[in-house]
Amino acid sequence: MYTPRAFAETDLAGLDRLIARDAFVTLVTVADGLPFVSHLPVLYTRDGDRVLIEGHWARPNPQARHAGSALMIVHGPHAYLSPGWYADKEEAARVPTWNYAVAHLHGTLDITEETSALAGIVDRLSQVNETSVGNDWRFEHERADHVRQLRGIVGFRFVVERIELKFKLSQNHPVANVEGAAAALQQLGGEDNLAVASLMRERLERRKDGAGAT
C-alpha cells in the first residue's frame, strides 16, 4: 500500500479501533495467478504485536481451499474534503481530496474443518454480533441440528505477519486547514464524516502537543 510517511500509523490501538468499528473485512487470496476476494465478518484477537483473525466461509466458496499467504483489508471511515474548507485555498491553489483510515494485514491462512473449532467460531461470532443488536441467539453445542449446520462452512485462522496502517487525515496541512475541514465535516454530519472529523482532531492534538503547530 502506498503510504507517505505523514500518514503512516504505528500504534496498533488504531487497528483495534478500526476492527471495533467494523469487523467486516475484505480477504484477498491468489489462485492460478488471479486474485480472489471474499467479504467476511471476523473475530479479532491482539496480544501485544501478535494479531489473530478468525472466521469462516460458506463451503462452496473457492477461497475455502486457498490456504497460505493472504491479504486482509480492514476498512475504516472515509470522507470527501472540499478545498473550499481550507484557510489557504486560494494562495495554495488547493484541490479536492479524500481522507480515510485503513489497515492492510498480511499473513497466512490456516484452514480448519474440525467440528469443535467451527462451533467455537460460530458461537463467538454470534455472541459478539447478537449483543450488538440487542438479541440473544446462541449456537447450541448440544443440538444435533445446529451441529449439522457446520457441514456447510469451512473455518480459518489468519495469523498476521505484517501490518500496514494508513490514516490519511490532513497531517500534511497547516493547522487552520485541518480545523476548517474538520468543522465542515462535523457540520455535514453522518457517521463517516463525524468519525473522520474526530480522527483529524486527534492527530491535530498530537501535533500541537508534540512538535508544535504550523
DRENDO-1510 file (C-alpha; in Angstrom, 1 decimal, always signed):
<recs>
REC; n; res; u; v; w
REC; 1; MET; +0.0; +0.0; +0.0 .
REC; 2; TYR; +1.3; +3.4; -0.9 .
REC; 3; THR; +1.7; +5.2; +2.5 .
REC; 4; PRO; +3.5; +8.6; +2.7 .
REC; 5; ARG; +5.3; +8.9; +6.0 .
REC; 6; ALA; +2.9; +11.6; +7.2 .
REC; 7; PHE; +0.0; +9.1; +7.0 .
REC; 8; ALA; +1.7; +6.0; +8.5 .
REC; 9; GLU; +0.2; +4.9; +11.8 .
REC; 10; THR; +2.3; +2.7; +14.1 .
REC; 11; ASP; +0.2; +2.4; +17.2 .
REC; 12; LEU; -1.8; -0.8; +17.0 .
REC; 13; ALA; -4.5; +0.8; +19.1 .
REC; 14; GLY; -5.5; +2.3; +15.7 .
REC; 15; LEU; -6.1; -1.2; +14.4 .
REC; 16; ASP; -8.1; -2.1; +17.5 .
REC; 17; ARG; -10.4; +0.9; +16.8 .
REC; 18; LEU; -10.9; +0.0; +13.1 .
REC; 19; ILE; -11.9; -3.5; +13.9 .
REC; 20; ALA; -14.1; -2.5; +16.8 .
REC; 21; ARG; -15.9; +0.0; +14.5 .
REC; 22; ASP; -16.4; -2.5; +11.6 .
REC; 23; ALA; -15.2; -6.2; +11.9 .
REC; 24; PHE; -16.4; -6.9; +8.3 .
REC; 25; VAL; -13.3; -7.3; +6.2 .
REC; 26; THR; -12.1; -7.9; +2.7 .
REC; 27; LEU; -10.0; -11.1; +2.3 .
REC; 28; VAL; -7.8; -11.4; -0.8 .
REC; 29; THR; -6.0; -14.5; -2.0 .
REC; 30; VAL; -4.4; -15.5; -5.2 .
REC; 31; ALA; -5.0; -18.8; -7.1 .
REC; 32; ASP; -3.8; -19.7; -10.6 .
REC; 33; GLY; -2.4; -16.2; -10.9 .
REC; 34; LEU; -5.7; -14.4; -10.3 .
REC; 35; PRO; -6.9; -12.6; -7.2 .
REC; 36; PHE; -10.0; -13.9; -5.4 .
REC; 37; VAL; -11.9; -11.8; -2.9 .
REC; 38; SER; -14.4; -12.5; -0.1 .
REC; 39; HIS; -16.1; -10.1; +2.3 .
REC; 40; LEU; -16.5; -11.6; +5.8 .
REC; 41; PRO; -17.3; -10.9; +9.4 .
REC; 42; VAL; -14.4; -11.9; +11.7 .
REC; 43; LEU; -13.2; -12.3; +15.2 .
REC; 44; TYR; -10.1; -10.3; +16.3 .
REC; 45; THR; -7.6; -11.0; +19.0 .
REC; 46; ARG; -4.5; -9.0; +19.7 .
REC; 47; ASP; -1.8; -9.7; +22.3 .
REC; 48; GLY; +0.8; -7.0; +22.0 .
REC; 49; ASP; +2.1; -7.2; +18.5 .
REC; 50; ARG; +0.5; -10.7; +17.9 .
REC; 51; VAL; -2.7; -10.5; +15.9 .
REC; 52; LEU; -5.0; -13.4; +15.1 .
REC; 53; ILE; -8.2; -13.2; +12.9 .
REC; 54; GLU; -10.7; -16.0; +12.8 .
REC; 55; GLY; -13.8; -16.6; +10.6 .
REC; 56; HIS; -15.4; -18.9; +8.1 .
REC; 57; TRP; -16.5; -19.2; +4.6 .
REC; 58; ALA; -19.5; -21.0; +3.0 .
REC; 59; ARG; -18.2; -24.4; +2.0 .
REC; 60; PRO; -18.8; -23.8; -1.8 .
REC; 61; ASN; -16.6; -20.6; -1.7 .
REC; 62; PRO; -13.5; -21.4; -3.7 .
REC; 63; GLN; -11.4; -19.4; -1.3 .
REC; 64; ALA; -12.1; -22.0; +1.4 .
REC; 65; ARG; -9.4; -24.0; -0.4 .
REC; 66; HIS; -6.8; -21.2; -0.6 .
REC; 67; ALA; -4.6; -21.9; +2.4 .
REC; 68; GLY; -1.4; -19.9; +2.6 .
REC; 69; SER; -0.5; -16.3; +2.0 .
REC; 70; ALA; -3.3; -13.8; +2.1 .
REC; 71; LEU; -4.1; -10.1; +2.4 .
REC; 72; MET; -6.9; -8.8; +4.7 .
REC; 73; ILE; -8.2; -5.3; +4.4 .
REC; 74; VAL; -9.9; -3.6; +7.4 .
REC; 75; HIS; -12.0; -0.7; +6.3 .
REC; 76; GLY; -12.2; +2.5; +8.4 .
REC; 77; PRO; -14.2; +5.7; +7.9 .
REC; 78; HIS; -13.7; +7.9; +4.9 .
REC; 79; ALA; -14.9; +11.3; +3.7 .
REC; 80; TYR; -14.6; +13.8; +0.8 .
REC; 81; LEU; -12.8; +17.0; +1.6 .
REC; 82; SER; -13.6; +20.2; -0.4 .
REC; 83; PRO; -10.8; +22.6; -1.0 .
REC; 84; GLY; -13.3; +25.4; -0.1 .
REC; 85; TRP; -12.9; +24.4; +3.6 .
REC; 86; TYR; -9.2; +25.3; +3.7 .
REC; 87; ALA; -7.9; +28.6; +5.0 .
REC; 88; ASP; -5.3; +28.8; +2.3 .
REC; 89; LYS; -7.4; +27.5; -0.6 .
REC; 90; GLU; -6.6; +30.5; -2.9 .
REC; 91; GLU; -2.9; +31.1; -2.3 .
REC; 92; ALA; -2.1; +27.4; -2.2 .
REC; 93; ALA; -4.4; +26.5; -5.1 .
REC; 94; ARG; -5.9; +23.7; -3.1 .
REC; 95; VAL; -7.7; +20.8; -4.8 .
REC; 96; PRO; -10.2; +18.2; -3.5 .
REC; 97; THR; -9.1; +15.1; -1.7 .
REC; 98; TRP; -10.3; +12.2; +0.3 .
REC; 99; ASN; -9.4; +11.4; +4.0 .
REC; 100; TYR; -9.6; +7.9; +5.3 .
REC; 101; ALA; -8.3; +5.2; +7.7 .
REC; 102; VAL; -7.5; +1.7; +6.5 .
REC; 103; ALA; -5.4; -1.3; +7.6 .
REC; 104; HIS; -3.8; -4.0; +5.4 .
REC; 105; LEU; -2.9; -7.2; +7.2 .
REC; 106; HIS; -0.5; -9.6; +5.5 .
REC; 107; GLY; -0.3; -13.2; +6.8 .
REC; 108; THR; -1.1; -16.9; +6.5 .
REC; 109; LEU; -4.4; -18.6; +6.3 .
REC; 110; ASP; -4.8; -21.9; +8.2 .
REC; 111; ILE; -8.0; -23.8; +7.2 .
REC; 112; THR; -10.0; -26.0; +9.6 .
REC; 113; GLU; -12.9; -28.3; +9.1 .
REC; 114; GLU; -12.8; -29.6; +12.7 .
REC; 115; THR; -16.2; -29.6; +14.3 .
REC; 116; SER; -15.3; -28.1; +17.7 .
REC; 117; ALA; -13.2; -25.3; +16.0 .
REC; 118; LEU; -16.1; -24.4; +13.7 .
REC; 119; ALA; -18.6; -24.5; +16.6 .
REC; 120; GLY; -16.3; -22.2; +18.6 .
REC; 121; ILE; -16.0; -19.7; +15.7 .
REC; 122; VAL; -19.8; -19.6; +15.1 .
REC; 123; ASP; -20.6; -19.4; +18.8 .
REC; 124; ARG; -18.2; -16.4; +19.4 .
REC; 125; LEU; -19.3; -14.6; +16.2 .
REC; 126; SER; -23.0; -14.9; +17.2 .
REC; 127; GLN; -22.3; -13.7; +20.8 .
REC; 128; VAL; -20.5; -10.6; +19.6 .
REC; 129; ASN; -23.0; -9.7; +16.9 .
REC; 130; GLU; -26.2; -10.7; +18.7 .
REC; 131; THR; -25.1; -8.4; +21.6 .
REC; 132; SER; -24.6; -5.6; +19.2 .
REC; 133; VAL; -28.2; -5.7; +18.0 .
REC; 134; GLY; -29.7; -6.5; +21.4 .
REC; 135; ASN; -30.7; -10.1; +20.7 .
REC; 136; ASP; -29.7; -13.4; +22.2 .
REC; 137; TRP; -29.4; -16.2; +19.6 .
REC; 138; ARG; -26.7; -18.6; +20.5 .
REC; 139; PHE; -25.1; -21.6; +18.9 .
REC; 140; GLU; -26.2; -24.6; +21.0 .
REC; 141; HIS; -23.4; -27.1; +21.0 .
REC; 142; GLU; -25.6; -29.9; +22.3 .
REC; 143; ARG; -28.2; -29.5; +19.5 .
REC; 144; ALA; -27.7; -32.0; +16.7 .
REC; 145; ASP; -29.4; -29.8; +14.1 .
REC; 146; HIS; -27.1; -26.9; +15.0 .
REC; 147; VAL; -24.0; -29.1; +14.7 .
REC; 148; ARG; -25.2; -30.4; +11.3 .
REC; 149; GLN; -25.2; -26.8; +10.0 .
REC; 150; LEU; -21.5; -26.8; +10.5 .
REC; 151; ARG; -21.1; -29.1; +7.5 .
REC; 152; GLY; -21.9; -26.1; +5.3 .
REC; 153; ILE; -18.9; -24.0; +6.4 .
REC; 154; VAL; -15.1; -24.0; +6.4 .
REC; 155; GLY; -13.2; -22.1; +9.1 .
REC; 156; PHE; -9.9; -20.2; +9.1 .
REC; 157; ARG; -7.3; -18.8; +11.4 .
REC; 158; PHE; -5.4; -15.9; +9.8 .
REC; 159; VAL; -2.0; -15.4; +11.5 .
REC; 160; VAL; -1.0; -11.8; +10.8 .
REC; 161; GLU; +2.7; -11.3; +10.0 .
REC; 162; ARG; +2.8; -7.7; +8.8 .
REC; 163; ILE; +0.5; -4.8; +9.5 .
REC; 164; GLU; +0.2; -1.6; +7.4 .
REC; 165; LEU; -1.9; +1.2; +8.9 .
REC; 166; LYS; -2.7; +4.3; +6.9 .
REC; 167; PHE; -4.6; +7.2; +8.5 .
REC; 168; LYS; -4.8; +10.0; +5.9 .
REC; 169; LEU; -6.1; +12.8; +8.0 .
REC; 170; SER; -4.7; +16.0; +6.6 .
REC; 171; GLN; -1.5; +15.7; +8.7 .
REC; 172; ASN; +0.4; +17.4; +5.8 .
REC; 173; HIS; -1.8; +20.6; +6.0 .
REC; 174; PRO; -1.5; +23.7; +8.2 .
REC; 175; VAL; -3.5; +23.6; +11.4 .
REC; 176; ALA; -6.1; +26.1; +10.1 .
REC; 177; ASN; -6.9; +23.8; +7.1 .
REC; 178; VAL; -7.4; +20.8; +9.4 .
REC; 179; GLU; -9.6; +22.8; +11.8 .
REC; 180; GLY; -11.7; +24.2; +8.9 .
REC; 181; ALA; -12.1; +20.8; +7.2 .
REC; 182; ALA; -13.0; +19.0; +10.5 .
REC; 183; ALA; -15.5; +21.7; +11.4 .
REC; 184; ALA; -17.2; +21.3; +7.9 .
REC; 185; LEU; -17.4; +17.5; +8.2 .
REC; 186; GLN; -18.8; +17.9; +11.7 .
REC; 187; GLN; -21.5; +20.3; +10.4 .
REC; 188; LEU; -22.4; +17.9; +7.5 .
REC; 189; GLY; -22.9; +15.1; +9.9 .
REC; 190; GLY; -23.2; +11.4; +9.0 .
REC; 191; GLU; -21.3; +8.5; +10.6 .
REC; 192; ASP; -18.3; +8.6; +8.4 .
REC; 193; ASN; -17.9; +12.4; +8.3 .
REC; 194; LEU; -18.1; +12.6; +12.1 .
REC; 195; ALA; -15.6; +9.7; +12.5 .
REC; 196; VAL; -13.1; +11.3; +10.1 .
REC; 197; ALA; -13.5; +14.7; +11.8 .
REC; 198; SER; -12.8; +13.1; +15.2 .
REC; 199; LEU; -9.7; +11.3; +13.9 .
REC; 200; MET; -8.4; +14.5; +12.3 .
REC; 201; ARG; -8.8; +16.4; +15.5 .
REC; 202; GLU; -7.0; +13.7; +17.4 .
REC; 203; ARG; -4.0; +13.9; +15.1 .
REC; 204; LEU; -4.1; +17.7; +15.3 .
REC; 205; GLU; -3.9; +17.5; +19.1 .
REC; 206; ARG; -0.9; +15.1; +18.8 .
REC; 207; ARG; +0.8; +17.6; +16.6 .
REC; 208; LYS; +0.1; +20.5; +18.9 .
REC; 209; ASP; +1.3; +18.5; +21.9 .
REC; 210; GLY; +4.5; +17.4; +20.0 .
REC; 211; ALA; +6.4; +19.4; +17.5 .
REC; 212; GLY; +4.1; +22.4; +17.6 .
REC; 213; ALA; +1.5; +23.8; +15.3 .
REC; 214; THR; +2.1; +25.3; +11.8 .
</recs>
